């Protein structure tokens, strides 16, 4: 679903400035925030960067609200610590 929404929004806002950043981003961040835009204003923000920022900030809160997030004590790494009580 996220890929379909991203594709739809990307086609609707292609080449358009959707936001102005309150700071001048550096290096790699500027390349991401200015992706697909004409001009040289570093504070212009593309839809892709804004979508990325919103998705990472909203996703965790939405997962917690809907109950999809793992419990607080659960290990979320690739190699969780073994439980010493089971050995």
C-alpha positions as CSV (number, residue, x, y, z in Angstrom):
1,X,0.0,0.0,0.0
2,X,2.8,2.4,0.8
3,X,4.5,1.9,-2.5
4,X,1.2,2.6,-4.4
5,X,0.6,5.7,-2.4
6,X,4.2,6.8,-2.9
7,X,3.9,6.3,-6.7
8,X,0.6,8.2,-6.9
9,X,1.9,11.1,-4.9
10,X,5.2,11.1,-6.8
11,X,3.4,11.4,-10.2
12,X,1.1,14.2,-8.9
13,X,3.8,16.3,-7.4
14,X,6.7,15.6,-9.8
15,X,9.0,18.6,-10.1
16,X,6.9,20.7,-7.7
17,X,8.1,22.2,-4.4
18,X,5.9,21.0,-1.7
19,X,7.6,22.6,1.3
20,X,10.3,25.0,2.4
21,X,12.8,23.7,4.9
22,X,13.7,26.0,7.8
23,X,17.4,25.2,7.4
24,X,19.9,24.6,4.7
25,X,20.5,20.8,4.5
26,X,24.0,19.4,4.0
27,X,25.4,16.9,1.5
28,X,23.4,13.7,1.2
29,X,20.4,15.2,2.9
30,X,20.3,18.0,0.4
31,X,20.4,15.5,-2.5
32,X,17.5,13.7,-1.0
33,X,15.4,16.8,-0.2
34,X,16.0,18.4,-3.6
35,X,15.5,15.2,-5.6
36,X,13.6,15.9,-8.9
37,X,13.3,19.7,-8.4
38,X,14.5,22.4,-10.7
39,X,16.5,25.4,-9.4
40,X,19.2,25.8,-6.8
41,X,17.3,26.9,-3.7
42,X,18.6,24.3,-1.0
43,X,15.5,25.0,1.2
44,X,13.1,23.6,-1.4
45,X,11.7,20.2,-0.4
46,X,10.4,17.5,-2.8
47,X,7.4,15.3,-2.1
48,X,9.7,12.2,-1.7
49,X,11.6,13.7,1.2
50,X,8.5,15.0,2.9
51,X,6.9,11.6,2.5
52,X,10.0,9.9,4.0
53,X,10.0,12.2,7.0
54,X,6.3,11.7,7.6
55,X,6.4,8.0,7.2
56,X,9.2,7.5,9.7
57,X,7.7,9.8,12.2
58,X,4.1,8.5,12.0
59,X,4.8,4.8,11.5
60,X,6.0,4.0,15.0
61,X,3.2,6.0,16.7
62,X,0.6,4.3,14.4
63,X,2.0,0.9,15.2
64,X,1.8,1.5,18.9
65,X,-1.7,2.9,18.6
66,X,-3.0,-0.1,16.5
67,X,-1.2,-2.6,18.6
68,X,1.2,-3.9,16.0
69,X,4.4,-2.8,17.8
70,X,6.4,-5.4,19.8
71,X,6.3,-5.1,23.5
72,X,8.8,-2.7,25.1
73,X,10.9,-5.5,26.5
74,X,11.1,-7.5,23.3
75,X,14.3,-7.5,21.4
76,X,14.0,-6.2,17.9
77,X,17.5,-6.8,16.6
78,X,18.5,-9.5,14.1
79,X,20.3,-11.4,16.8
80,X,18.3,-11.2,20.0
81,X,19.8,-12.1,23.3
82,X,19.1,-15.8,24.3
83,X,16.8,-16.3,27.3
84,X,19.0,-17.8,30.1
85,X,16.0,-19.5,31.7
86,X,15.4,-21.8,28.7
87,X,18.9,-23.3,28.6
